[in-house]
Structure formats: C-alpha cells, structure tokens
Amino acid sequence: MKTENKLDRNNVENIMTLTDLQQGLLFHYISNEHSHMYHEQLSLNIKGDLKLNLLQKSWQHVIDNNEMLRTVFRWKGIDKPVQIVLKEHKVPINYIDLTEKSDKYSEIENIKLNDLNSRIDITRETLRIYLCKLDEYIHEMIVSSHHIIYDGWSNGVILKELTET
C-alpha cells in the first residue's frame, strides 16, 4: 500500500465488509486498472450569485452528514476487502474560471473528459467536485464519483441536502 494512502487510525469511524454489489464493483475496478467503468459524472448548471466559500462549506456539511461520502476502500494485503468510514474527509472544490474563454462549453467538455479519463482512486477519493465559472452569475458544477460509493438514485438526496444547506 502506498504511504500517501495510509490512514490515520484516529480518523477511522468504522470498518465494514463490502456488500455483494460492492464486491462485484470492486472486482471490476481491480481487474482492469485502466477501466473507467462505474465512474459516474453529474453536471449541473447553476444560475445566481454563487459564493465559492459557502458552496465549499455546504458540501462539507453534506459530506460530514453522510457516511458514504467519507468512505474509502482497502483490499491489498488483507483477506477480505473492507470499506472504511472516516470521521473526517475533505473534498476540495476545483474552481475553474472560464469567463475569458471564447468557447466555454468546449472547455467544460474537456474538463469532463479529462475527469473521466482520470480514474477515481477509491482508496482515497469519494467525490471530485469542479465548479466552472462561465459568467458572473452562471456556473457549471461537475460532480464525479465511483458507483461503489453510491448509486444514481442517491444524487437527488445529496443535491437536496446540498441546496437546503
């Protein structure tokens, strides 16, 4: 196991076995290290006076309140794979200002493609969040995750909690 993926024992809330579905998803994840299968990506257009610091705090609140968004996986050097719920997990928002770009939507598509081509490391990542500023009051938020963390139905629950926060 890489040193940078070493977990702080004081930050571990719970360790659990994988569900049958998670075991199947992990099998596909391990069997082809170049596969982007089950990499989920959601893109939302946000209009209004958005404050990056408040969005970051809102996301952190959602992450703090949802175990699945603080869960990483381990399988190397152990008999059975496990999911580890962290007490605290930070997910930074990758802010990209596209206001000066002539073809903003092409830039967004490139960001999405680059994200999809960069495999989610489920030993340390739960979400990737990009916020692209298109205009003063128009942003595109891209949220990426691996299906082993949560399914598409959970997006609505997560986004509802985010907007309410």
C-alpha positions as CSV (number, residue, x, y, z in Angstrom):
1,M,0.0,0.0,0.0
2,K,1.3,3.4,-0.9
3,T,2.4,5.6,2.0
4,E,0.2,8.5,0.8
5,N,-2.8,6.3,1.2
6,K,-2.0,5.4,4.8
7,L,-5.0,6.3,7.1
8,D,-4.8,7.9,10.4
9,R,-6.3,5.5,12.9
10,N,-7.7,8.4,14.9
11,N,-9.7,9.4,11.8
12,V,-11.4,5.9,11.4
13,E,-15.1,5.9,12.5
14,N,-16.0,2.4,11.3
15,I,-14.7,-0.6,9.2
16,M,-17.2,-2.8,7.4
17,T,-17.2,-5.6,4.9
18,L,-18.4,-4.9,1.4
19,T,-22.0,-5.6,0.3
20,D,-22.3,-8.2,-2.5
21,L,-22.8,-5.4,-5.0
22,Q,-19.7,-3.5,-3.8
23,Q,-17.7,-6.7,-4.1
24,G,-18.8,-7.0,-7.7
25,L,-17.9,-3.4,-8.4
26,L,-14.6,-3.8,-6.7
27,F,-13.8,-6.9,-8.8
28,H,-14.3,-4.8,-12.0
29,Y,-12.3,-2.0,-10.5
30,I,-9.3,-4.2,-9.7
31,S,-9.4,-6.4,-12.8
32,N,-8.8,-3.6,-15.2
33,E,-6.8,-0.7,-13.8
34,H,-7.4,1.4,-17.0
35,S,-11.2,0.9,-16.9
36,H,-13.4,3.9,-16.1
37,M,-16.5,1.7,-15.8
38,Y,-18.8,2.8,-13.0
39,H,-17.2,6.3,-13.0
40,E,-20.3,8.5,-12.5
41,Q,-20.4,12.1,-13.5
42,L,-23.2,14.7,-12.9
43,S,-23.2,18.1,-14.4
44,L,-25.4,21.0,-13.2
45,N,-25.9,24.5,-14.4
46,I,-26.2,26.9,-11.5
47,K,-27.5,30.4,-12.0
48,G,-27.3,33.1,-9.4
49,D,-24.9,34.9,-7.1
50,L,-22.8,31.9,-6.0
51,K,-20.3,32.2,-3.2
52,L,-17.5,29.6,-3.5
53,N,-16.8,29.6,0.2
54,L,-20.4,29.0,1.1
55,L,-20.6,26.2,-1.5
56,Q,-17.5,24.6,0.0
57,K,-19.0,24.8,3.5
58,S,-22.3,23.3,2.2
59,W,-20.5,20.4,0.5
60,Q,-18.5,19.8,3.7
61,H,-21.7,19.7,5.7
62,V,-23.2,17.1,3.3
63,I,-20.0,15.1,3.5
64,D,-19.9,15.3,7.3
65,N,-23.5,14.0,7.5
66,N,-23.3,11.1,5.0
67,E,-21.0,8.2,5.8
68,M,-20.9,7.1,2.2
69,L,-19.2,10.4,1.3
70,R,-16.5,9.7,3.9
71,T,-15.9,6.0,2.8
72,V,-12.7,4.7,1.2
73,F,-11.8,1.1,0.3
74,R,-8.9,-1.2,1.1
75,W,-8.2,-4.7,-0.3
76,K,-4.4,-5.1,-0.7
77,G,-2.7,-7.2,1.9
78,I,-5.9,-8.3,3.7
79,D,-8.1,-11.4,3.4
80,K,-11.4,-9.6,2.7
81,P,-11.9,-6.2,1.2
82,V,-13.2,-3.5,3.6
83,Q,-14.8,-0.1,3.4
84,I,-13.6,2.4,5.9
85,V,-15.7,5.2,7.1
86,L,-13.6,8.2,8.0
87,K,-14.6,10.6,10.8
88,E,-13.5,13.5,8.7
89,H,-12.9,13.7,5.0
90,K,-12.2,16.9,3.0
91,V,-13.2,17.2,-0.7
92,P,-11.9,20.4,-2.2
93,I,-13.8,22.2,-5.0
94,N,-11.7,22.6,-8.1
95,Y,-12.6,26.1,-9.2
96,I,-12.0,27.0,-12.8
97,D,-12.7,30.4,-14.2
98,L,-13.7,30.2,-17.8
99,T,-15.1,33.7,-18.2
100,E,-12.3,34.8,-20.5
101,K,-12.5,31.7,-22.7
102,S,-14.2,32.1,-26.1
103,D,-15.6,28.5,-26.3
104,K,-16.6,27.9,-22.7
105,Y,-18.8,24.8,-23.4
106,S,-15.9,23.1,-25.3
107,E,-13.7,23.8,-22.2
108,I,-16.3,22.2,-20.0
109,E,-16.5,19.2,-22.2
110,N,-12.7,18.9,-22.0
111,I,-12.8,19.1,-18.2
112,K,-15.4,16.4,-18.1
113,L,-13.4,14.2,-20.5
114,N,-10.2,14.7,-18.5
115,D,-12.0,13.8,-15.3
116,L,-13.5,10.7,-16.8
117,N,-10.0,9.7,-18.1
118,S,-8.5,10.2,-14.6
119,R,-9.6,7.1,-12.7
120,I,-11.1,7.7,-9.3
121,D,-8.8,6.3,-6.6
122,I,-11.4,4.7,-4.2
123,T,-8.6,4.2,-1.6
124,R,-8.6,7.9,-1.0
125,E,-11.3,9.7,-3.1
126,T,-15.0,9.8,-2.6
127,L,-16.0,12.7,-4.8
128,R,-14.5,15.1,-7.2
129,I,-16.2,18.5,-7.5
130,Y,-15.5,21.1,-10.2
131,L,-17.0,24.5,-10.3
132,C,-16.6,26.2,-13.6
133,K,-17.4,29.9,-13.7
134,L,-18.9,30.8,-17.1
135,D,-20.2,34.2,-16.4
136,E,-20.8,36.5,-13.4
137,Y,-23.9,34.6,-12.4
138,I,-23.6,31.3,-14.3
139,H,-21.6,28.3,-13.2
140,E,-21.4,24.7,-14.1
141,M,-20.8,22.2,-11.3
142,I,-19.4,18.8,-12.2
143,V,-19.6,16.1,-9.5
144,S,-17.8,12.8,-10.1
145,S,-17.8,9.6,-8.0
146,H,-17.5,5.9,-8.3
147,H,-20.6,3.8,-8.3
148,I,-19.2,1.7,-5.4
149,I,-19.7,4.8,-3.1
150,Y,-23.4,5.5,-4.1
151,D,-25.8,4.9,-6.9
152,G,-27.5,7.4,-9.2
153,W,-30.7,7.5,-7.1
154,S,-28.7,9.0,-4.2
155,N,-27.8,12.0,-6.3
156,G,-31.2,13.6,-5.6
157,V,-30.8,13.1,-1.9
158,I,-27.3,14.5,-1.8
159,L,-28.3,17.5,-4.0
160,K,-31.4,18.2,-2.0
161,E,-29.3,18.2,1.2
162,L,-26.7,20.5,-0.5
163,T,-29.3,23.0,-1.7
164,E,-31.1,23.0,1.7
165,T,-27.7,23.6,3.4
